[in-house]
């Protein structure tokens, strides 16, 4: 192989390496763009989940309070009902 043939071969290899590097660079930029968009979407989902979590906490607290109120009302009702059903003992009359 002559020196001129080697120079042509090296130039061809250099050209292919340059094209490969450009493709890798373009792919790297696309990956960065996708990563940025995914990060934005993940942050949006995180915000929505946090909002949903706060709403769930508020609903849980409200329901717990309502259950406690019903429990107290039921206990008061039972006490009131038991008072009505209890018959006071009358003293026996002496004959």
Buried (B, 14 or more C-beta within 10 A) or exposed (E): EEEEEEEEEEEEEEEEEEEEEEEEEEEEEEEEEEEEEEEEEEEEEEEEEEEEEEEEEEEEEEEEEEEEEEEEEEEEEEEEEEEEEEEEEEEEEEE
